[in-house]
Amino acid sequence: MSRLYDTIEPDVISEALIHKCVLEQGPDGEAGRIAKEEGIDFKEVTQLRLDFQNILRIENLWQFTSLRKLQLDNNIIEDVTGLDSLVHLEWLDLSFNNIEIIGGLDELVNLRDLSLAHNRITQLENLDTLVNLQVLSLANNLLEDVDCVRYLRQFKRLQTLCIKDFRMIMEEEREEAVHTFRDELREIELTERELKRNEESRRLAEEKAQLYKSAYVDGLEDTTLYLKMFEEDSDSEQIKHLPELPEMLQQYETDFVACCNHLVKVGLEEREKRLIEVEDFRTTHKRASEANQQASVERVKAFEQLKAQLLPQLVPGGRGKSALKELETAIESLDHDLMRLEMQLVEQLDDLIKDFELKYSNDIVGPFKEQVQSHMTQLRDLENNHHEKVTEIGTTMLEKFVKNQLDEEPHEDLRVLFMDKDTLVSALNNAHDTHMLIIDGREDAIAQQMSRDMTSLTQDIQDGEIKRNRQKVVEIERYIDSQREEIEALEMSTPTNPS
């Protein structure tokens, strides 16, 4: 449990030990050299390790008034004293000592993390002032678990509690703890369930938002665009008091949302078409590249076989120079053939990319752009029709108001609009213009995003092909150069032969 070293005398925290540890744990390099020469102001030290020092008694720490973290584990401390001045301490490790009674911690009100694990503590006490405690380790002591939990219920901020240390909890202990803390456990379970539900809802919402964005229909789902029009329309609060308007707005919202949701459905379907088209292109691209690579491999194999036949002849009595000449010719032929195969692949892939870009633009993206334009035109038509009806209702009511023919007094917001016809018409037109701007803005945003994504996709494909071609050419050149260097070396060492 404790760290009692028979071969070392028990020690206290002496001035010499403090200076040694502070310097060892202080800055390195030039800063460390200056610290050694000029000393370190203990009031500025925020962390200190005094572990494995065979310390029996805590002393001489009063100068460390700024200390935030103190490590005193793996010593032989029996009584916790000498810490009163460390009022800013947040982290304290007293594990693996010989402590039997908890004490001396009353002034450490900022302590958040405390370890008393692996001591001889039999009773949990004298921690009442540690109101900020969040992490407490009491593992491998002589404590009764249920008593510990009862005592620690007062610590509202406690997040982590370690009492056990690989010791089997008996069934009766578990049942007693469950019964004692059934209300707390129930509350924890309910909180965890709620957190899981919220996290799952958040995850699903993020996935849905990302899906809609990739389909270019974000901001169109359900009532999103409809509500956005009226949120940014400052005149709607006054206009809404016109008679018959509530029923009209209900029908307008129904038709508007139905159009938006249909465009969302189309957008999601078109997204799948785009993904399929891109996947088909990549599959075809891969197959063409692999077929060309296989042809290159076969050509290299043929060269290697010829090389294996000619090398044995580069010996005294063999063909010598003529064999070398044949190898040189074979290398040049191989270089030509590999580059020819690469150029064939470049032309093949270039045609493939052009066909893909044309088809993707005309047959995939183009029709969806037309669908977006069509649906946005429908939304504008709905807004125009709604505006015409509202204008008719408003002007009719204004005429009756001027002639004092209304059955009941209009709402005070309407009385402001009925000052004159220009005021009413201006408010109605401003509301209409705001709605149209929102619709136009959403259409422009979709078109711009589609254009950016189309440009990005084609650019990525072209950049990928350029990179592939450069790597292939470099690979060929390196291989050919290595073969030429080998032939040059052989030429230097091959004896001249008349035949």
TIKOL-359647 format. One record per residue (C-alpha): x, y, z; residue in one letter. Coordinates in steps of 0.2 Angstrom, whole numbers, padded with zeros to 4 digits, always signed. Last residue first. Example, Ala and Ser with C-alpha at 12.3 -4.5 7.8 and 13.67 -1.06 7.14 Angstrom:
BEGIN
+0068-0005+0036S/+0062-0022+0039A/
This chain:
BEGIN
+0161-0058-0413S/+0177-0049-0410P/+0175-0048-0392N/+0180-0033-0380T/+0179-0038-0362P/+0163-0032-0353T/+0167-0021-0337S/+0163-0004-0344M/+0149-0010-0354E/+0141-0018-0339L/+0141-0002-0329A/+0134+0008-0344E/+0120-0006-0346I/+0116-0004-0327E/+0115+0015-0329E/+0103+0013-0344R/+0092+0001-0335Q/+0091+0013-0320S/+0087+0027-0332D/+0073+0017-0340I/+0065+0014-0323Y/+0067+0032-0317R/+0059+0038-0334E/+0044+0026-0333I/+0040+0031-0315E/+0042+0049-0319V/+0030+0048-0333V/+0018+0038-0322K/+0019+0051-0308Q/+0016+0065-0321R/+0001+0057-0329N/-0007+0053-0312R/-0005+0071-0306K/-0012+0078-0322I/-0027+0065-0321E/-0030+0070-0303G/-0030+0089-0308D/-0042+0086-0322Q/-0054+0076-0310I/-0053+0089-0296D/-0056+0103-0308Q/-0071+0094-0315T/-0078+0092-0298L/-0074+0109-0292S/-0082+0117-0307T/-0098+0107-0305M/-0098+0111-0286D/-0096+0130-0289R/-0110+0130-0303S/-0122+0120-0292M/-0118+0132-0277Q/-0121+0147-0288Q/-0138+0140-0295A/-0144+0136-0278I/-0139+0153-0271A/-0148+0162-0285D/-0164+0152-0283E/-0164+0156-0264R/-0160+0174-0267G/-0175+0175-0280D/-0187+0168-0267I/-0181+0179-0253I/-0181+0194-0265L/-0199+0190-0270M/-0205+0190-0252H/-0196+0206-0248T/-0204+0214-0264D/-0221+0209-0259H/-0219+0216-0242A/-0213+0232-0248N/-0227+0232-0261N/-0241+0230-0248L/-0233+0244-0237A/-0231+0256-0251S/-0249+0252-0257V/-0256+0256-0239L/-0246+0272-0237T/-0250+0278-0255D/-0268+0275-0252K/-0269+0287-0237D/-0269+0286-0218M/-0276+0269-0220F/-0259+0260-0215L/-0259+0268-0198V/-0278+0263-0196R/-0273+0246-0200L/-0261+0244-0185D/-0275+0251-0174E/-0286+0237-0180H/-0301+0242-0190P/-0317+0249-0182E/-0333+0238-0186E/-0346+0237-0200D/-0335+0248-0212L/-0344+0261-0222Q/-0335+0277-0215N/-0332+0283-0233K/-0313+0283-0230V/-0314+0266-0222F/-0325+0259-0236K/-0311+0265-0248E/-0298+0258-0237L/-0306+0241-0236M/-0307+0240-0255T/-0289+0245-0256T/-0283+0232-0244G/-0294+0217-0251I/-0287+0221-0269E/-0269+0222-0263T/-0271+0206-0253V/-0278+0197-0269K/-0264+0204-0280E/-0250+0200-0268H/-0257+0182-0266H/-0257+0180-0285N/-0239+0187-0286N/-0233+0176-0272E/-0240+0160-0280L/-0233+0165-0297D/-0216+0168-0288R/-0217+0151-0281L/-0221+0143-0297Q/-0207+0152-0305T/-0196+0145-0292M/-0202+0127-0296H/-0198+0129-0314S/-0181+0137-0311Q/-0177+0123-0300V/-0183+0110-0312Q/-0173+0118-0326E/-0157+0117-0315K/-0161+0099-0312F/-0162+0096-0331P/-0145+0104-0334G/-0136+0095-0319V/-0138+0077-0326I/-0140+0077-0344D/-0131+0092-0350N/-0118+0095-0337S/-0115+0077-0332Y/-0115+0072-0350K/-0103+0085-0356L/-0092+0083-0341E/-0092+0064-0343F/-0088+0064-0362D/-0074+0076-0359K/-0067+0065-0345I/-0068+0050-0356L/-0060+0058-0371D/-0046+0064-0360D/-0045+0047-0352L/-0042+0039-0369Q/-0030+0052-0375E/-0019+0050-0359V/-0020+0031-0360L/-0013+0032-0377Q/+0000+0043-0372M/+0005+0031-0358E/+0005+0017-0370L/+0017+0027-0381R/+0028+0031-0367M/+0029+0013-0362L/+0033+0008-0380D/+0046+0021-0383H/+0055+0017-0367D/+0054-0001-0370L/+0062+0001-0388S/+0076+0012-0381E/+0079-0002-0368I/+0079-0016-0381A/+0091-0006-0392T/+0103-0005-0377E/+0101-0023-0374L/+0105-0028-0392E/+0120-0017-0391K/+0126-0025-0375L/+0124-0042-0383A/+0134-0036-0398S/+0148-0030-0386K/+0150-0047-0377G/+0144-0061-0388R/+0152-0074-0376G/+0169-0080-0374G/+0173-0069-0360P/+0157-0065-0351V/+0142-0054-0357L/+0132-0069-0364Q/+0125-0073-0347P/+0116-0055-0348L/+0107-0058-0364L/+0094-0071-0359Q/+0089-0062-0343A/+0088-0046-0353K/+0076-0054-0365L/+0065-0060-0351Q/+0066-0043-0342E/+0060-0034-0358F/+0045-0046-0360A/+0041-0043-0342K/+0042-0024-0345V/+0029-0026-0360R/+0018-0036-0349E/+0018-0023-0335V/+0014-0009-0347S/-0001-0019-0354A/-0007-0022-0337Q/-0005-0003-0333Q/-0016+0001-0348N/-0029-0011-0343A/-0029-0004-0325E/-0030+0014-0331S/-0045+0010-0342A/-0054+0000-0328R/-0051+0014-0316K/-0058+0027-0327H/-0073+0017-0331T/-0076+0014-0312T/-0073+0033-0309R/-0086+0038-0322F/-0099+0026-0316D/-0097+0032-0298E/-0099+0050-0304V/-0115+0046-0314E/-0122+0036-0299I/-0118+0051-0287L/-0127+0063-0299R/-0142+0052-0301K/-0143+0050-0282E/-0143+0069-0281R/-0156+0071-0294E/-0168+0061-0283E/-0164+0071-0268L/-0167+0087-0278G/-0184+0081-0285V/-0190+0077-0267K/-0184+0094-0261V/-0193+0102-0276L/-0209+0093-0271H/-0207+0100-0254N/-0205+0118-0260C/-0221+0117-0271C/-0231+0109-0257A/-0225+0123-0245V/-0231+0136-0256F/-0248+0129-0259D/-0251+0126-0241T/-0244+0143-0235E/-0255+0152-0248Y/-0270+0142-0242Q/-0267+0147-0224Q/-0262+0165-0229L/-0279+0167-0238M/-0289+0161-0223E/-0279+0173-0211P/-0281+0187-0224L/-0300+0187-0225E/-0300+0204-0215P/-0284+0214-0215L/-0275+0212-0198H/-0260+0203-0206K/-0255+0219-0215I/-0248+0227-0199Q/-0237+0212-0194E/-0232+0209-0212S/-0224+0226-0214D/-0207+0221-0207S/-0205+0206-0220D/-0189+0197-0215E/-0198+0185-0204E/-0212+0184-0217F/-0201+0177-0231M/-0191+0166-0219K/-0207+0158-0214L/-0211+0152-0232Y/-0193+0147-0235L/-0192+0135-0220T/-0210+0129-0221T/-0206+0111-0226D/-0189+0109-0233E/-0183+0123-0244L/-0168+0130-0234G/-0157+0116-0240D/-0162+0110-0257V/-0145+0109-0266Y/-0145+0090-0265A/-0128+0091-0255S/-0136+0104-0244K/-0151+0093-0241Y/-0140+0078-0236L/-0129+0089-0224Q/-0145+0096-0216A/-0152+0078-0214K/-0135+0072-0206E/-0135+0087-0194E/-0153+0084-0189A/-0149+0065-0186L/-0134+0069-0176R/-0144+0082-0165R/-0158+0070-0163S/-0146+0057-0157E/-0138+0068-0145E/-0154+0074-0138N/-0160+0056-0136R/-0144+0051-0128K/-0144+0066-0116L/-0162+0062-0111E/-0158+0044-0108R/-0143+0050-0097E/-0154+0062-0087T/-0167+0048-0084L/-0154+0036-0079E/-0146+0049-0067I/-0162+0053-0060E/-0166+0035-0057R/-0149+0032-0049L/-0152+0047-0037E/-0169+0041-0032D/-0163+0023-0030R/-0148+0028-0019F/-0151+0018-0004T/-0159+0004-0013H/-0145+0003-0026V/-0132+0004-0013A/-0140-0010-0003E/-0142-0021-0018E/-0124-0019-0023R/-0117-0023-0006E/-0129-0038-0005E/-0122-0044-0022E/-0104-0043-0016M/-0092-0030-0025I/-0077-0039-0031M/-0061-0029-0028R/-0051-0022-0043F/-0049-0005-0035D/-0065+0002-0028K/-0069+0019-0022I/-0066+0030-0038C/-0078+0045-0039L/-0079+0056-0054T/-0091+0071-0056Q/-0092+0079-0039L/-0100+0096-0041R/-0114+0093-0029K/-0102+0087-0015F/-0115+0084-0001Q/-0118+0067-0007R/-0100+0062-0002L/-0104+0057+0015Y/-0118+0045+0010R/-0107+0038-0004V/-0092+0035+0008C/-0103+0026+0021D/-0110+0014+0007V/-0092+0010+0002D/-0085+0006+0019E/-0067+0012+0019L/-0051+0003+0022L/-0041+0010+0007N/-0039+0003-0010N/-0047+0017-0021A/-0051+0033-0013L/-0050+0044-0029S/-0060+0061-0029L/-0063+0071-0045V/-0075+0087-0045Q/-0071+0095-0028L/-0077+0113-0028N/-0085+0112-0011V/-0069+0106-0002L/-0074+0114+0014T/-0082+0098+0020D/-0067+0086+0017L/-0064+0083+0036N/-0070+0065+0036E/-0071+0048+0027L/-0066+0035+0039Q/-0054+0020+0038T/-0039+0028+0028I/-0024+0016+0026R/-0018+0023+0009N/-0019+0017-0009H/-0029+0031-0016A/-0030+0048-0008L/-0032+0057-0024S/-0039+0075-0025L/-0045+0084-0041D/-0055+0101-0039R/-0046+0110-0024L/-0051+0128-0024N/-0056+0127-0005V/-0039+0121+0000L/-0040+0129+0017E/-0048+0113+0026D/-0035+0101+0019L/-0025+0097+0035G/-0035+0081+0039G/-0039+0064+0033I/-0034+0050+0045I/-0024+0034+0041E/-0011+0041+0028I/+0003+0029+0024N/+0007+0034+0007N/+0002+0028-0011F/-0009+0042-0016S/-0007+0060-0010L/-0010+0068-0027D/-0017+0086-0026L/-0024+0096-0040W/-0032+0113-0038E/-0021+0122-0026L/-0024+0141-0025H/-0025+0141-0006V/-0008+0133-0004L/-0004+0142+0013S/-0013+0128+0023D/-0003+0113+0016L/+0009+0110+0030G/+0000+0095+0037T/-0007+0078+0030V/-0001+0065+0042D/+0007+0048+0038E/+0017+0052+0023I/+0028+0037+0017I/+0030+0043-0001N/+0023+0037-0018N/+0012+0052-0021D/+0016+0070-0016L/+0012+0078-0033Q/+0006+0096-0031L/-0004+0106-0044K/-0010+0124-0043R/+0004+0133-0033L/+0003+0151-0033S/+0007+0153-0014T/+0023+0142-0015F/+0032+0150-0001Q/+0023+0140+0013W/+0029+0124+0006L/+0043+0121+0019N/+0036+0105+0027E/+0027+0089+0023I/+0032+0075+0034R/+0038+0057+0030L/+0045+0060+0012I/+0053+0045+0004N/+0056+0056-0012Q/+0046+0045-0024F/+0034+0060-0028D/+0039+0078-0025L/+0032+0085-0041R/+0028+0104-0041L/+0017+0115-0053Q/+0012+0133-0052T/+0029+0141-0047V/+0029+0160-0047E/+0029+0162-0028K/+0044+0150-0028F/+0055+0164-0036D/+0068+0154-0046I/+0087+0157-0044G/+0098+0169-0053E/+0111+0157-0059E/+0101+0141-0060K/+0086+0151-0067A/+0097+0159-0080I/+0103+0142-0086R/+0086+0135-0087G/+0080+0150-0098A/+0095+0147-0109E/+0090+0129-0112G/+0077+0121-0101D/+0064+0128-0089P/+0060+0121-0072G/+0057+0103-0066Q/+0075+0099-0062E/+0077+0117-0054L/+0061+0115-0044V/+0066+0098-0038C/+0083+0102-0032K/+0078+0118-0024H/+0064+0109-0014I/+0075+0095-0009L/+0088+0108-0002A/+0075+0118+0007E/+0069+0102+0015S/+0053+0092+0013I/+0055+0079+0026V/+0065+0062+0024D/+0064+0044+0030P/+0081+0036+0028E/+0083+0025+0013I/+0087+0006+0013T/+0070+0001+0020D/+0060+0010+0007Y/+0042+0012+0013L/+0031+0016-0002R/+0014+0012+0005S/+0000+0000+0000M/
